[in-house]
């Protein structure tokens, strides 16, 4: 019976892939309790769905809308502000880069301005080089 039904359905919906999607959606709707538009005749839901499509007793446009609605995903909810704050590192620098306001204690004191020459010398000393001029 299903083979004849599929051949009849292809006359109504020429694209077999679309036919499968719509028949599957109708079969799901029947499983959820929607009214049958034809007698069941001991057929399972997919066969009943194909028979309904073949005999034009269901609206294919409504099935398409049901299918689209069932395939839509709800967008992920935005994180709550508290969750965003938890993601921001506050006490430690996660990248291992020295903060410019951080007191090193070895060159100059806290609050003391370093000249460009002092900064260059400190960088050279860190790199193990000395003054490279």
Buried (B, 14 or more C-beta within 10 A) or exposed (E): EEEEBBEBBBEEBEEEEBBBBBBBBBBBBBEEEEEBBBEEEEBEBBBBBBBBBBBEEBEBEEBBEBBEEEEEEEEEEEEEEEEEEEEEEEEEEEEEEEEEEEEEEEEBEEEEEEEEEEEBBBEBEEEEEEEEE
